């Protein structure tokens, strides 16, 4: 399945989480320090991952992933 590609703030947290629940990877294009970067969100069973250019965040629950998505500005408010 092709990843869902979006830009930061273009989708809501529920939409992003629904795509992850469906088994899709989500690529979020975002700007950081004046440069465009891609962040990959994915789910492997019960574990959620947020793979940024500088580190891999691991989240044990859907709510932890929602908090990360909202805190980092990947989702619209």
N, CA, C and O of each residue as an XYZ file, in Angstrom:
308
protein
N       0.843     -1.173      0.000
C       0.000      0.000      0.000
C       0.894      1.243      0.000
O       1.851      1.331      0.768
N       0.573      2.185     -0.855
C       1.335      3.427     -0.925
C       1.128      4.245      0.340
O       0.043      4.226      0.922
N       2.167      4.966      0.773
C       1.989      5.818      1.947
C       1.084      7.010      1.621
O       0.993      7.450      0.475
N       0.435      7.504      2.638
C      -0.344      8.728      2.535
C       0.631      9.879      2.732
O       1.317      9.937      3.753
N       0.703     10.791      1.778
C       1.620     11.920      1.855
C       0.798     13.181      2.094
O      -0.171     13.450      1.385
N       1.203     13.956      3.111
C       0.488     15.170      3.467
C       1.483     16.218      3.956
O       2.678     15.946      4.071
N       0.988     17.396      4.238
C       1.820     18.438      4.830
C       1.354     18.684      6.255
O       0.219     18.371      6.613
N       2.234     19.245      7.057
C       1.877     19.477      8.453
C       0.690     20.426      8.547
O       0.652     21.468      7.894
N      -0.273     20.043      9.372
C      -1.466     20.846      9.588
C      -2.567     20.664      8.571
O      -3.625     21.278      8.703
N      -2.352     19.835      7.552
C      -3.368     19.650      6.509
C      -4.466     18.669      6.914
O      -5.561     18.697      6.353
N      -4.180     17.810      7.877
C      -5.148     16.799      8.322
C      -5.269     16.858      9.836
O      -4.367     17.337     10.524
N      -6.384     16.370     10.346
C      -6.582     16.303     11.784
C      -5.912     15.061     12.376
O      -5.580     14.120     11.655
N      -5.720     15.074     13.678
C      -5.097     13.936     14.362
C      -5.909     12.663     14.156
O      -5.337     11.592     13.956
N      -7.239     12.767     14.202
C      -8.082     11.587     14.000
C      -7.886     10.993     12.613
O      -7.865      9.772     12.457
N      -7.741     11.853     11.603
C      -7.521     11.371     10.234
C      -6.170     10.655     10.120
O      -6.073      9.596      9.499
N      -5.142     11.234     10.719
C      -3.818     10.606     10.686
C      -3.832      9.269     11.411
O      -3.288      8.282     10.915
N      -4.452      9.236     12.581
C      -4.520      7.987     13.349
C      -5.347      6.928     12.621
O      -5.016      5.743     12.673
N      -6.414      7.341     11.948
C      -7.233      6.385     11.181
C      -6.415      5.751     10.068
O      -6.532      4.551      9.817
N      -5.590      6.545      9.399
C      -4.727      5.999      8.342
C      -3.745      4.994      8.939
O      -3.501      3.943      8.345
N      -3.182      5.302     10.100
C      -2.267      4.368     10.760
C      -2.997      3.098     11.172
O      -2.456      2.000     11.041
N      -4.225      3.241     11.672
C      -5.034      2.076     12.056
C      -5.328      1.187     10.854
O      -5.472     -0.027     10.994
N      -5.417      1.799      9.664
C      -5.669      1.047      8.428
C      -4.410      0.385      7.884
O      -4.455     -0.293      6.857
N      -3.278      0.581      8.575
C      -2.038     -0.050      8.152
C      -1.214      0.777      7.181
O      -0.247      0.275      6.607
N      -1.579      2.027      6.989
C      -0.827      2.889      6.072
C       0.281      3.622      6.808
O       0.155      3.945      7.989
N       1.349      3.874      6.106
C       2.374      4.792      6.584
C       1.920      6.180      6.170
O       1.293      6.360      5.126
N       2.243      7.151      6.998
C       1.891      8.530      6.691
C       3.188      9.331      6.630
O       3.964      9.348      7.586
N       3.413      9.987      5.513
C       4.579     10.844      5.358
C       4.093     12.284      5.472
O       3.261     12.738      4.687
N       4.628     12.989      6.464
C       4.253     14.379      6.694
C       5.427     15.253      6.269
O       6.535     15.124      6.789
N       5.167     16.134      5.326
C       6.198     17.091      4.910
C       6.070     18.314      5.803
O       5.006     18.926      5.896
N       7.170     18.658      6.456
C       7.162     19.745      7.417
C       8.419     20.583      7.277
O       9.428     20.116      6.749
N       8.360     21.813      7.747
C       9.526     22.683      7.706
C      10.161     22.719      9.090
O       9.473     22.871     10.100
N      11.492     22.575      9.122
C      12.240     22.608     10.367
C      13.541     23.356     10.119
O      14.334     22.973      9.259
N      13.753     24.414     10.871
C      14.944     25.253     10.732
C      15.135     25.747      9.298
O      16.250     25.784      8.779
N      14.017     26.125      8.674
C      14.074     26.700      7.339
C      14.214     25.714      6.202
O      14.332     26.120      5.046
N      14.205     24.429      6.501
C      14.317     23.404      5.458
C      13.139     22.444      5.529
O      12.595     22.188      6.604
N      12.750     21.914      4.368
C      11.664     20.935      4.342
C      12.206     19.551      4.694
O      13.250     19.126      4.200
N      11.473     18.871      5.553
C      11.831     17.509      5.960
C      10.598     16.624      5.870
O       9.466     17.108      5.870
N      10.834     15.330      5.792
C       9.748     14.364      5.821
C       9.818     13.574      7.112
O      10.882     13.107      7.521
N       8.667     13.434      7.744
C       8.525     12.637      8.950
C       7.607     11.483      8.587
O       6.557     11.693      7.980
N       7.989     10.271      8.951
C       7.167      9.108      8.655
C       6.509      8.610      9.931
O       7.180      8.320     10.921
N       5.188      8.516      9.891
C       4.413      7.966     10.996
C       3.985      6.566     10.582
O       3.562      6.347      9.447
N       4.097      5.616     11.513
C       3.696      4.245     11.185
C       3.288      3.508     12.443
O       3.551      3.948     13.563
N       2.649      2.393     12.233
C       2.195      1.552     13.337
C       2.606      0.117     13.039
O       2.416     -0.384     11.931
N       3.166     -0.526     14.041
C       3.569     -1.927     13.937
C       2.889     -2.674     15.083
O       3.404     -2.729     16.199
N       1.733     -3.243     14.786
C       0.970     -3.890     15.856
C       0.431     -2.839     16.805
O      -0.341     -1.970     16.399
N       0.832     -2.910     18.065
C       0.367     -1.960     19.068
C       1.315     -0.790     19.272
O       1.003      0.122     20.037
N       2.465     -0.794     18.607
C       3.467      0.255     18.789
C       3.398      1.234     17.622
O       3.339      0.840     16.458
N       3.407      2.517     17.965
C       3.403      3.590     16.967
C       4.805      4.180     16.894
O       5.509      4.266     17.900
N       5.199      4.585     15.687
C       6.518      5.175     15.479
C       6.392      6.504     14.759
O       5.528      6.686     13.902
N       7.262      7.420     15.119
C       7.374      8.720     14.479
C       8.852      8.863     14.118
O       9.684      9.157     14.977
N       9.166      8.653     12.853
C      10.546      8.649     12.374
C      10.880     10.013     11.798
O      10.457     10.349     10.691
N      11.643     10.801     12.554
C      12.013     12.153     12.139
C      13.426     12.123     11.558
O      14.107     11.103     11.659
N      13.878     13.222     10.953
C      15.245     13.248     10.417
C      16.325     13.071     11.489
O      17.454     12.693     11.176
N      15.984     13.342     12.740
C      17.004     13.275     13.795
C      16.834     12.126     14.775
O      17.798     11.739     15.436
N      15.624     11.567     14.885
C      15.443     10.449     15.813
C      14.147      9.699     15.550
O      13.271     10.163     14.819
N      14.051      8.541     16.159
C      12.864      7.697     16.057
C      12.143      7.730     17.395
O      12.699      7.318     18.414
N      10.901      8.221     17.396
C      10.077      8.234     18.599
C       9.224      6.974     18.590
O       8.684      6.595     17.552
N       9.104      6.335     19.726
C       8.295      5.124     19.860
C       7.199      5.408     20.882
O       7.469      5.928     21.965
N       5.974      5.066     20.534
C       4.830      5.328     21.404
C       4.062      4.032     21.640
O       3.741      3.304     20.701
N       3.781      3.764     22.887
C       3.155      2.495     23.271
C       1.635      2.501     23.159
O       1.009      1.443     23.230
N       1.030      3.682     22.985
C      -0.429      3.723     22.898
C      -0.871      4.740     21.852
O      -0.104      5.598     21.417
N      -2.121      4.610     21.473
C      -2.719      5.528     20.506
C      -2.729      6.954     21.064
O      -2.480      7.913     20.333
N      -3.014      7.089     22.353
C      -3.056      8.415     22.979
C      -1.672      9.067     23.021
O      -1.554     10.279     22.842
N      -0.619      8.264     23.257
C       0.742      8.807     23.213
C       1.056      9.318     21.810
O       1.673     10.371     21.652
N       0.630      8.568     20.792
C       0.870      8.975     19.415
C       0.095     10.243     19.098
O       0.619     11.138     18.436
N      -1.150     10.331     19.561
C      -1.956     11.536     19.352
C      -1.250     12.753     19.972
O      -1.181     13.816     19.355
N      -0.734     12.590     21.175
C      -0.029     13.680     21.851
C       1.183     14.125     21.039
O       1.421     15.325     20.898
N       1.946     13.186     20.507
C       3.120     13.501     19.690
C       2.706     14.253     18.425
O       3.297     15.278     18.086
N       1.703     13.745     17.737
C       1.215     14.358     16.500
C       0.781     15.799     16.756
O       1.104     16.698     15.978
N       0.056     16.013     17.837
C      -0.440     17.353     18.154
C       0.694     18.260     18.628
O       0.776     19.416     18.214
N       1.553     17.753     19.479
C       2.653     18.550     20.021
C       3.626     19.010     18.931
O       4.118     20.139     18.959
N       3.892     18.129     17.982
C       4.848     18.444     16.907
C       4.224     19.269     15.787
O       4.934     19.740     14.898
N       2.911     19.449     15.819
C       2.236     20.279     14.808
C       1.971     19.557     13.506
O       1.755     20.201     12.479
N       1.981     18.224     13.523
C       1.729     17.470     12.289
C       0.256     17.497     11.908
O      -0.084     17.323     10.738
N      -0.633     17.715     12.894
C      -2.072     17.708     12.657
C      -2.637     19.110     12.795
O      -2.076     19.961     13.485
N      -3.766     19.335     12.119
C      -4.477     20.595     12.304
C      -5.150     20.548     13.674
O      -5.320     19.484     14.269
N      -5.519     21.710     14.147
C      -6.130     21.771     15.481
C      -7.590     21.458     15.453
O      -8.243     21.469     16.496
